[in-house]
Amino acid sequence: MGADASGAVLEIEQGLTGLGTSFRDAFAAAPTEQALRDAHARVLGKKGDLTALLKRMGAVPAEARKVLGEQVNALKAEVESAFAARLAALARASRDAELAATPFDLSLPARVGTPRGHEHPIARVRDDLLAIFRDLGFVVASGPEVEFEANNFTRLGFPPDHPATDMQDSFWVSPGILLRTHTSNVQVREMMSRPPPLAVVSAGAVYRRDDDVTHSPMFHQIEGFLVAERVSFAELKGVLTAFAERLYGPGTPVRFRPSYFPFVEPGAEVDVGCVFCALPDGTRGGCRVCKHTGWLEVLGCGMIHPVVFEHVGIDPEKYTGFAFGLGVERVAMLRYGIPDIRLLFENDPRMLAQFG
Ligand code: DAH
């Protein structure tokens, strides 16, 4: 037997004695799976004590290898079984601890309340506006968003070459059919389907080729009209003044400025006293919102043009009436201080949640 060979035998024999059963205590003392795995690695890992002995087996002469090999392998088997037993014991202990712990009821509802949805600010303002006119005695009607050119333009007295009828300004579906550019189509449809007296209000989406800070290609309008015998501009002023006071508070000043719409004569634009710079004495200081005029433009209106009555089969000698139209977004933007109309339609919950 050479020097190295007998050295290897001695080394392994001493190593086995040294290792003894110390691993058992180390495994038993390991409080966690990780600690157990670390202890195991110190014996049988790459740099483990027993691994080192196994590596030395190559140097053991053939006649000693059988006996020594059996001893080393037996120890290795012991280490593995002690490790497995302790691993199972740790798993059992943690399972028992889980079972013994305060029960966790999976069926309990989550502690964070489910977030509640709410109406879109446009829907809220629309309904508020409709409610005011309903209170004033108007009936709520609706009309289609895809409309005949005749109901959107022609019967309302738009000349065939009016710029609003242009490809650039309206969304055409096919010749003679377009996305309505205003809710005034409801006037035509209602007047054609029922005889006067009529007091109707309607709300809905309208479409125009417009897209900037204050214009969206889709927006919403409220349309109202009243037709009966002997209706005058006085009734128009009365209804719209009552509307302004209900929307912006008693005493809200209202002014009517002459304006042109093909389907009314006379036509007017209505301003209300700026609600942002109103002073206690009823005057207004002027501000950025009203561009220092003290007035906010809110709607268009007028006495229904006789030509409209003729187009829908109502006798203009017997009946008169007034009509008005306003933008819902404008009212919402003023009410909530929203600076850009596009914010209303981006559907960003961080924006919409502010109106819950
Ligand atoms: N249709 C008009 C527009 O879209 C608004 C309007 C003005 C409606 C005067 C009316 C009215 O009924 O009388 O700008």
Residues whose N, C-alpha, C, O or C-beta is under 5 A from the ligand:
A	BS01	DAH	T181 H182 S184 G224 F261 V264 G300 C301 G302 A323 F324 G325
